[in-house]
Amino acid sequence: MKEFDYIIIGGGCAGLSLAYELEIHNKLENKTLAIIEPRDEYKRDKTWSFWRVSEHNFDDCVIKNWKNFSVNAPNKTNFLECENYPYQSIDSGLFYEKINNSLKKNKNIFFLKELKDINTKNSFIFNSVPSIKKDFRNLWQHFCGVEIETENNYFDENIFNLMDFDCDQRESVHFFYTLPFSKKKALIESTWLSKMNDDSQKDYDQQIKEYIEKKLNLKNYKITYKEIFLRVLEKHPKRMSEIFFKMFQSSPKTIIKFLSNKSNFLEDLTIILKMPKWIFIKALFY
Ligand SMILES: Cc1cc2nc3c(=O)[nH]c(=O)nc-3n(C[C@H](O)[C@H](O)[C@H](O)COP(=O)(O)OP(=O)(O)OC[C@H]3O[C@@H](n4cnc5c(N)ncnc54)[C@H](O)[C@@H]3O)c2cc1C
């Protein structure tokens, strides 16, 4: 049976990032690593977007940076700037290509489809495969995003819309998210936080069509790419649109640090004091 010093289960974002860090820090010179990944081929399947709160090795995979964004609730819009921590989008296809090209050069790294035939007894194992807990009390975050191309210039590519809550909520939490990559190209996502096994929000195509054609008033466009996502949330947030809108009344720099887990205690407090208190006090007792 084959043996390896390290085994990474799942060659997605987390697994490949770990392998890449080991590789570029010369940790695999005298060690063997097996990456267990069942997919047949890597292609763009996600667009990862985040605030650049720290340095990273993937500037060459960034397809767009923004220094301004907006948050909408019915009849109100908050315009914010994020010059210090620009928001960035990474094309997962470029990320996979960069990492795999680098890892393939190392003869100590092996790419396998499954764990069988490996003796794992003496290996350090990192399992990155997400586990889904089927607890019906949990909320689910699910979204569908489409990339569209318009015939004419339409988008302001300098500002993205983080959350537009001015849409059908259907007893759940629903918002649209728009990333304009150019004047003629944008990713538009319909995002839900809802109870598990509730299929009533899954008519994504229709929601997105209505948003594009009625809200954005766009007629001449074509869909060039589509992505779908589902994940369970451990908490039970309510009144999310109000919470998010209030949150974005703090300084953008503080909120970005807060959302990226980089804030200090005082910054956390500034944001918490802006929130509807009763929800958080009640949460202490659940
Ligand atoms: C469309 C989309 C957009 C997203 N956008 C963002 C974003 O903008 N920002 C953000 O922070 N997050 C985003 N996410 C969340 C995203 O899931 C994470 O950012 C990231 O991909 C998680 O990395 P991961 O390695 O945990 O999971 P993945 O990248 O999904 O990797 C898991 C890997 O495990 C493999 N695998 C599955 N089963 C097995 C098995 N039994 N054995 C071995 N391997 C297995 C899978 O094939 C996959 O390659 C997005 C997700 C999706 C789907």
The ligand as a Gaussian input file, in Angstrom:
#p B3LYP/6-31G(d) Opt

LIG

0 1
 C      -20.259000      29.760000      -6.787000
 C      -19.566000      30.009000      -5.483000
 C      -19.103000      31.293000      -5.180000
 C      -18.483000      31.528000      -3.957000
 N      -18.049000      32.778000      -3.694000
 C      -17.414000      33.001000      -2.563000
 C      -16.864000      34.288000      -2.271000
 O      -17.040000      35.207000      -3.057000
 N      -16.159000      34.471000      -1.119000
 C      -16.012000      33.440000      -0.235000
 O      -15.362000      33.608000       0.791000
 N      -16.553000      32.228000      -0.478000
 C      -17.237000      31.992000      -1.589000
 N      -17.761000      30.789000      -1.831000
 C      -17.704000      29.801000      -0.788000
 C      -16.704000      28.771000      -1.198000
 O      -17.266000      27.526000      -0.995000
 C      -15.407000      28.923000      -0.477000
 O      -14.909000      30.195000      -0.593000
 C      -14.337000      27.956000      -0.932000
 O      -14.532000      27.380000      -2.209000
 C      -14.312000      26.900000       0.085000
 O      -13.130000      26.186000      -0.102000
 P      -13.078000      24.703000       0.300000
 O      -11.733000      24.218000      -0.073000
 O      -13.546000      24.549000       1.697000
 O      -14.198000      23.998000      -0.587000
 P      -14.112000      23.720000      -2.127000
 O      -13.381000      24.777000      -2.851000
 O      -15.500000      23.393000      -2.563000
 O      -13.225000      22.393000      -2.185000
 C      -13.648000      21.143000      -1.706000
 C      -13.045000      20.102000      -2.646000
 O      -13.289000      18.817000      -2.115000
 C      -13.561000      17.940000      -3.205000
 N      -14.280000      16.799000      -2.667000
 C      -15.607000      16.652000      -2.464000
 N      -15.869000      15.426000      -1.943000
 C      -14.685000      14.807000      -1.792000
 C      -14.290000      13.536000      -1.282000
 N      -15.192000      12.688000      -0.794000
 N      -12.987000      13.207000      -1.271000
 C      -12.060000      14.091000      -1.725000
 N      -12.375000      15.317000      -2.224000
 C      -13.664000      15.659000      -2.249000
 C      -14.373000      18.801000      -4.153000
 O      -14.348000      18.284000      -5.459000
 C      -13.655000      20.137000      -4.045000
 O      -12.656000      20.297000      -4.999000
 C      -18.348000      30.494000      -3.032000
 C      -18.812000      29.220000      -3.357000
 C      -19.408000      28.989000      -4.560000
 C      -19.920000      27.605000      -4.887000

